[in-house]
Amino acid sequence: SAEFTLAHADGFALQKDLYNLLGCITRSLKGVTETLFALNDTYPISDKCAVQLLSKFEIVPNNLLEKINAILEVKLKSPEKNVALTKALFMEVVALTGEMYKPKFNFNK
């Protein structure tokens, strides 16, 4: 769902539609964190402290907490930056999955 959601985030960023943009970013980050829990064979009991807990795991992007905090610092004048940061984190997590990740959508058509 993170990939599908991120496909719509660019349009909301261009429109400066923060309500829908932040929804996309939050939903994408939720998918990223759930994937990281799965890669580390851990079931997340709750979202509370999820990022701090993930930061202690073996299979996570470097500086995960800092990256997520940077993504969530949205400025109305440059929300495209937040979309780019979210997409970059998504791609890092995709790389961590090795051959396990198979895109469900082909947005290049």
Summary of the structure (lengths in Angstrom):
residues: 109
radius of gyration: 13.8
end to end distance: 18.7
largest distance: 39.5
contacts: 280
relative contact order: 0.18
helix: 61%
strand: 0%
